[in-house]
Amino acid sequence: MNSVPDGQEQRQSPSGHGPGRPRVLVIVGGSVAAVKAPAVLRRLRERGADVQVIATPAALAFITELSLATAAGTAAATDATWFAAGPDAQHLTLARADATVVVGATAELLAGAAGGHANDLALATLLSVRSPVLWVPAMNERMWTHPAVQANAARVREWGHTFLGPETGPFGTRHEGSGVGRMSEPDDIADAVMALLGPARDQDLKGLRVVVSAGPTREYLDPVRFISNPSSGKMGFAVAEDARDRGAAVTLVTGPVTLPDPPGVQVVRIESALDLRDAVVKAARDAQIVVMTAAVADYRAAAAATEKQAKVAGDVTIHLTPNPDILAELGREKGDRVLVGFAMETHAGVERAAGKAARKNADFILLNYPTQAGTAFGGDDNEVTLVRADGSHEAWPRTSKREVARRLLDEAARLLARR
């Protein structure tokens, strides 16, 4: 058997998925936030990582080995498996990761690591890893701000470890309201881990310009009243972030949403459909891919009042005029770029989406149903059908909006390569 220096072995996934995929070790601490660990594992796999998971004894009070193994696609490692008969030292095998993340990191786990302890599988593995380590704390505010915990955090930072959070928000216990100590969300954790791995390995959009629209528009009737919809912008932001991670120069034109600007993305914030039209058309001139996820109001006030209108008894008539069809306008000047639209329907969806793609010269439409459970406005998941102008279509399974974004851009890149 040939030996290779430590850290120079061929990058072969421990789950057998082949070389080239980054290997991420996830250690789950004994916090109530451990219930979010399966979502973190799924998000990492969606981003192209192979994952293995260690569950501390305390974590198993909140989450089962089966749920972790199902999300990871590999068996969960525990103290019981550490002492099982086998030819390998499990903590050394698990330590051969490209990145390590401690999810739901508790004060106890942080103290053990800072003290160099190795009395369980998680701590022994943390002593053995040579990869970047990310801590994602989850504890109540009084514990997180205690000088002992802060001293332990400072010590591991001196070794090059990094932290994500904790965030401010409600805790999962009846004894605490809210404060600093809440664990970061699964998508944010997965993004931070992938950032630890360096530039994305798949840079298929490098050198391209991508324009994405997102969120709702507001059509004011008077200075304080407007027509809008509950779009959160999450789908468009996911597309912008995935395009950025694949090397593209991204412009995100977004209506009023509460999401922060994604790092590395040029963000243009607008309110009305007319504002959106101007910003998107301008940005699209130099773009190779345009993705229109924004939920644009179909109508605006024919003449918006300049003063707040007083309430009156009885019915009120509002005169509306159509907003411009931005997707159709882009389609008329499409050239060689790839143009993608979104459609929401409550019935006859495929037929309507195919007609929309044909009329507006879009390469394809992603169709979803806002009344379908789990995929309504504001959710983190989506279930869509890719529909082309000729009526051919592919139903995609329900998954995270980031995974929908990845598949959307995969299809766009394939189409662009043929032109």
C-alpha distance (Angstrom), angle and dihedral (degrees) to the residues before:
residue distance angle dihedral
M1 . . .
N2 3.78 . .
S3 3.76 117.1 .
V4 3.78 126.8 -150.6
P5 3.79 130.5 -162.4
D6 3.78 116.2 -87.5
G7 3.81 110.1 -85.9
Q8 3.82 92.9 17.9
E9 3.79 98.7 84.8
Q10 3.80 117.9 123.5
R11 3.78 109.0 -84.8
Q12 3.80 97.2 -109.1
S13 3.76 118.5 163.5
P14 3.81 113.0 -115.3
S15 3.79 88.0 -137.8
G16 3.79 90.9 57.3
H17 3.79 97.2 -110.6
G18 3.77 92.6 131.7
P19 3.78 138.5 -106.4
G20 3.75 123.7 -48.7
R21 3.81 99.5 45.6
P22 3.80 114.3 109.1
R23 3.80 115.9 -114.4
V24 3.79 115.9 -133.5
L25 3.80 125.0 -170.8
V26 3.81 114.6 -153.8
I27 3.81 118.2 -162.5
V28 3.80 113.4 -165.2
G29 3.79 117.0 -151.1
G30 3.78 129.2 -151.8
S31 3.78 99.2 -94.7
V32 3.78 129.4 118.7
A33 3.81 83.8 -113.5
A34 3.82 86.6 72.2
V35 3.79 86.4 89.8
K36 3.84 87.0 73.8
A37 3.81 92.6 55.7
P38 3.85 95.5 92.8
A39 3.81 89.2 56.1
V40 3.82 89.9 51.8
L41 3.81 90.5 50.8
R42 3.80 91.9 50.0
R43 3.80 92.7 47.7
L44 3.81 91.3 51.9
R45 3.80 91.6 50.8
E46 3.79 90.5 48.6
R47 3.79 88.1 55.8
G48 3.78 91.2 55.5
A49 3.81 102.5 -95.6
D50 3.78 129.0 132.6
V51 3.78 108.6 -135.1
Q52 3.76 137.6 -159.1
V53 3.77 123.0 -174.2
I54 3.79 136.4 -150.1
A55 3.80 117.1 -161.7
T56 3.78 115.3 -158.5
P57 3.82 116.8 -140.0
A58 3.82 89.6 -106.9
A59 3.82 91.6 50.4
L60 3.81 90.2 58.9
A61 3.79 88.5 64.5
F62 3.82 87.5 68.3
I63 3.82 105.4 28.9
T64 3.80 135.2 27.7
E65 3.77 128.5 -120.4
L66 3.81 88.9 -124.8
S67 3.80 94.5 57.6
L68 3.81 91.3 48.3
A69 3.81 93.4 46.2
T70 3.80 91.9 48.2
A71 3.81 92.0 51.9
A72 3.81 93.7 43.4
G73 3.79 97.4 44.2
T74 3.82 88.7 -133.9
A75 3.79 133.5 75.6
A76 3.79 116.2 -82.5
A77 3.82 115.0 -113.5
T78 3.81 117.5 -133.7
D79 3.78 138.5 165.2
A80 3.79 87.0 -89.2
T81 3.81 92.3 58.8
W82 3.83 90.3 43.9
F83 3.79 90.5 64.7
A84 3.80 95.7 39.2
A85 3.80 116.4 116.3
G86 3.79 111.2 -93.6
P87 3.79 142.8 129.8
D88 3.81 96.6 -110.8
A89 3.78 134.1 67.1
Q90 3.78 97.5 -119.2
H91 3.81 96.0 -153.3
L92 3.81 90.0 55.9
T93 3.80 93.0 47.0
L94 3.79 92.3 49.3
A95 3.80 90.8 46.8
R96 3.82 91.1 66.6
A97 3.80 91.1 90.9
D98 3.78 130.9 130.2
A99 3.80 91.0 -137.1
T100 3.81 135.1 7.6
V101 3.79 125.3 -153.7
V102 3.81 127.3 -172.8
V103 3.80 107.0 -150.1
G104 3.79 118.5 -160.9
A105 3.79 90.2 8.7
T106 3.80 110.4 -162.6
A107 3.78 130.3 -155.5
E108 3.82 89.1 -109.4
L109 3.82 94.1 52.8
L110 3.79 91.8 46.3
A111 3.81 91.3 49.1
G112 3.79 91.8 50.4
A113 3.79 92.5 50.7
A114 3.80 93.4 45.6
G115 3.81 89.5 50.0
G116 3.79 93.8 49.7
H117 3.80 93.4 -117.6
A118 3.80 121.8 165.8
N119 3.79 103.6 -177.6
D120 3.80 95.6 124.6
L121 3.79 137.3 31.2
A122 3.80 95.5 -98.3
L123 3.81 94.9 52.0
A124 3.80 94.2 41.8
T125 3.81 89.3 52.1
L126 3.80 92.4 48.0
L127 3.81 87.9 55.4
S128 3.80 89.5 53.0
V129 3.81 103.6 44.8
R130 3.78 120.3 103.4
S131 3.79 95.0 -176.9
P132 3.81 126.5 96.7
V133 3.81 111.4 -76.5
L134 3.81 124.0 -145.8
W135 3.82 120.7 -166.0
V136 3.82 118.8 -155.8
P137 3.81 105.4 -171.1
A138 3.78 125.6 -152.1
M139 3.80 118.7 -178.9
N140 3.78 139.3 109.7
E141 3.77 119.6 -73.5
R142 3.81 95.7 -108.2
M143 3.80 91.4 55.4
W144 3.83 95.5 43.9
T145 3.81 93.2 50.3
H146 3.82 94.8 45.4
P147 3.82 111.3 118.0
A148 3.82 92.2 -123.7
V149 3.80 92.5 56.1
Q150 3.78 92.4 44.7
A151 3.81 90.2 49.6
N152 3.81 90.7 52.3
A153 3.80 90.9 48.4
A154 3.80 90.2 50.0
R155 3.80 90.6 50.7
V156 3.80 96.2 54.3
R157 3.81 89.2 44.2
E158 3.79 87.2 59.4
W159 3.82 87.2 59.9
G160 3.81 90.9 55.0
H161 3.79 98.2 -96.4
T162 3.80 116.0 143.5
F163 3.80 134.3 -150.5
L164 3.79 134.6 -139.7
G165 3.79 110.9 -159.1
P166 2.87 142.8 -69.1
E167 3.78 95.5 -144.5
T168 3.77 133.0 -153.0
G169 3.78 114.7 -105.1
P170 3.81 146.2 94.8
F171 3.79 119.3 -42.8
G172 3.79 127.2 -133.9
T173 3.80 94.4 -115.3
R174 3.76 133.3 86.4
H175 3.79 91.0 -134.3
E176 3.78 96.3 63.4
G177 3.78 132.8 53.0
S178 3.78 110.4 -165.6
G179 3.76 140.0 -49.9
V180 3.79 142.5 117.1
G181 3.79 111.6 -30.7
R182 3.78 106.8 67.0
M183 3.81 114.7 132.0
S184 3.80 118.3 -110.4
E185 3.79 118.8 -106.0
P186 3.85 121.9 -90.1
D187 3.82 95.4 -111.5
D188 3.80 91.5 51.3
I189 3.80 90.9 48.1
A190 3.80 92.3 50.7
D191 3.81 91.5 48.2
A192 3.81 91.2 50.5
V193 3.80 92.2 49.5
M194 3.80 92.4 49.8
A195 3.80 88.9 49.5
L196 3.82 88.5 56.0
L197 3.79 88.1 58.6
G198 3.78 91.2 60.8
P199 3.81 126.8 -125.7
A200 3.78 114.3 0.7
R201 3.76 111.6 -91.8
D202 3.79 91.5 -136.3
Q203 3.82 104.7 67.0
D204 3.79 95.9 161.6
L205 3.82 92.4 138.9
K206 3.79 96.2 49.4
G207 3.81 111.0 135.9
L208 3.82 92.9 19.5
R209 3.78 129.4 111.5
V210 3.80 118.5 -133.9
V211 3.81 125.9 -169.7
V212 3.80 120.5 -161.5
S213 3.79 129.7 -177.4
A214 3.79 120.1 -156.2
G215 3.78 145.5 172.4
P216 3.80 131.2 20.7
T217 3.77 131.6 -53.8
R218 3.79 125.6 -130.2
E219 3.78 120.5 -138.6
Y220 3.79 108.6 -165.6
L221 3.79 120.1 -141.4
D222 3.79 90.9 -176.0
P223 3.82 132.4 -14.8
V224 3.83 93.4 -70.8
R225 3.82 106.5 26.7
F226 3.77 127.0 68.5
I227 3.81 145.2 164.1
S228 3.79 113.7 -117.3
N229 3.81 144.4 133.3
P230 3.82 136.3 -124.3
S231 3.82 98.2 -102.5
S232 3.83 109.2 148.6
G233 3.81 96.2 -160.8
K234 3.83 91.1 -128.4
M235 3.81 94.5 126.0
G236 3.79 94.4 52.7
F237 3.79 93.0 43.4
A238 3.83 89.2 52.2
V239 3.82 90.4 53.0
A240 3.80 91.5 48.2
E241 3.81 92.4 49.5
D242 3.80 94.2 47.4
A243 3.81 91.7 48.3
R244 3.80 89.5 49.7
D245 3.81 91.6 50.3
R246 3.82 89.3 51.8
G247 3.79 91.8 57.0
A248 3.80 102.7 -96.5
A249 3.78 126.0 138.7
V250 3.80 100.5 -121.2
T251 3.80 133.1 -158.2
L252 3.81 114.2 -168.6
V253 3.80 116.2 -164.3
T254 3.78 108.1 -166.9
G255 3.75 138.2 178.3
P256 3.82 122.9 -141.1
V257 3.83 108.1 -45.0
T258 3.80 134.8 145.3
L259 3.82 95.1 -127.4
P260 3.82 117.5 114.9
D261 3.80 119.7 -117.8
P262 3.83 109.8 -86.7
P263 3.82 110.9 -117.3
G264 3.79 113.8 -108.2
V265 3.81 94.2 21.9
Q266 3.81 126.8 107.2
V267 3.80 104.2 -126.7
V268 3.80 124.1 -160.3
R269 3.80 113.3 -171.8
I270 3.80 118.2 -155.2
E271 3.80 138.4 164.8
S272 3.80 113.4 -157.8
A273 3.80 133.2 49.5
L274 3.80 89.4 -114.3
D275 3.81 89.8 54.4
L276 3.80 89.7 48.3
R277 3.79 92.1 49.4
D278 3.80 93.0 52.1
A279 3.81 94.4 46.8
V280 3.82 96.3 45.0
V281 3.81 95.9 45.2
K282 3.80 90.3 49.8
A283 3.82 93.9 47.9
A284 3.81 93.5 43.6
R285 3.81 94.4 61.3
D286 3.80 91.6 83.8
A287 3.82 98.0 28.7
Q288 3.77 128.9 109.6
I289 3.82 95.4 -165.1
V290 3.81 126.8 35.0
V291 3.81 120.0 -174.5
M292 3.81 117.4 -171.6
T293 3.81 108.7 -161.4
A294 3.82 95.8 145.7
A295 3.79 117.2 120.4
V296 3.80 96.5 -131.4
A297 3.79 119.3 -165.3
D298 3.79 109.9 -114.8
Y299 3.81 93.4 -145.7
R300 3.79 140.0 30.6
A301 3.79 133.0 -169.2
A302 3.79 111.5 -74.1
A303 3.80 87.1 -139.1
A304 3.80 117.1 5.9
A305 3.80 114.3 -145.7
T306 3.79 115.5 -114.4
E307 3.83 92.3 -148.7
K308 3.81 129.5 50.7
Q309 3.78 107.2 -92.5
A310 3.78 116.5 -126.0
K311 3.78 119.8 -122.0
V312 3.81 112.6 -100.7
A313 3.76 133.2 -167.5
G314 3.79 117.1 -102.5
D315 3.79 132.2 12.2
V316 3.78 123.6 -20.8
T317 3.79 125.2 -149.5
I318 3.79 117.7 -144.4
H319 3.79 118.8 -165.0
L320 3.81 112.4 -142.6
T321 3.76 132.7 -173.4
P322 3.82 127.6 -161.5
N323 3.77 119.9 -94.4
P324 3.81 118.0 -131.6
D325 3.80 116.7 -84.6
I326 3.80 98.2 -118.1
L327 3.80 96.2 -177.0
A328 3.81 91.4 52.2
E329 3.80 91.4 48.2
L330 3.79 90.6 51.8
G331 3.80 89.4 47.3
R332 3.80 92.4 55.6
E333 3.80 90.0 56.5
K334 3.80 96.8 33.1
G335 3.79 101.0 124.2
D336 3.82 110.9 166.8
R337 3.78 96.5 -25.6
V338 3.80 122.8 111.4
L339 3.80 112.9 -115.2
V340 3.81 121.3 -162.2
G341 3.79 127.7 -175.6
F342 3.79 136.2 -174.6
A343 3.77 127.4 -137.7
M344 3.78 134.4 -169.7
E345 3.77 118.4 -156.5
T346 3.77 136.4 168.0
H347 3.82 95.9 -157.6
A348 3.84 141.4 5.4
G349 3.77 86.1 23.5
V350 3.81 102.0 160.9
E351 3.79 93.9 48.0
R352 3.79 92.9 47.2
A353 3.81 93.1 45.7
A354 3.80 92.4 49.1
G355 3.78 90.0 51.1
K356 3.78 90.4 48.7
A357 3.80 91.9 51.3
A358 3.82 91.1 49.7
R359 3.81 95.9 46.5
K360 3.78 94.4 46.0
N361 3.80 98.8 39.0
A362 3.81 92.6 -121.5
D363 3.78 118.6 159.3
F364 3.78 90.5 -134.8
I365 3.78 142.5 -20.2
L366 3.79 126.1 -135.9
L367 3.77 107.0 -140.7
N368 3.77 125.7 -159.4
Y369 3.77 137.2 166.7
P370 3.82 114.4 -127.7
T371 3.80 91.7 -159.6
Q372 3.80 92.9 57.8
A373 3.81 112.6 109.1
G374 3.80 113.9 -99.8
T375 3.81 96.7 10.4
A376 3.79 102.5 74.6
F377 3.81 125.3 122.8
G378 3.79 113.3 -57.3
G379 3.81 98.9 21.5
D380 3.78 126.7 129.6
D381 3.82 94.1 -133.0
N382 3.77 133.2 59.6
E383 3.77 137.5 -169.8
V384 3.79 113.7 -156.8
T385 3.78 142.5 168.4
L386 3.80 119.9 -139.9
V387 3.81 107.1 -135.4
R388 3.81 126.8 -171.7
A389 3.79 128.9 -160.0
D390 3.82 92.1 -104.4
G391 3.80 90.5 58.9
S392 3.80 96.1 -106.3
H393 3.78 111.1 136.8
E394 3.79 144.7 175.4
A395 3.79 123.1 -150.8
W396 3.80 111.5 -142.6
P397 3.82 120.0 -154.6
R398 3.75 120.9 -110.2
T399 3.80 108.9 -84.3
S400 3.79 141.7 140.3
K401 3.78 119.2 -55.3
R402 3.81 88.5 -118.4
E403 3.83 89.7 59.1
V404 3.82 90.5 47.4
A405 3.81 87.3 52.0
R406 3.80 91.4 51.4
R407 3.80 93.1 50.8
L408 3.81 91.7 44.9
L409 3.80 91.4 53.9
D410 3.81 91.4 44.1
E411 3.80 88.4 59.0
A412 3.81 92.7 43.9
A413 3.82 91.2 51.0
R414 3.81 91.2 50.7
L415 3.79 91.6 51.6
L416 3.79 92.5 46.5
A417 3.80 91.7 51.2
R418 3.81 90.1 59.2
R419 3.82 93.9 56.1
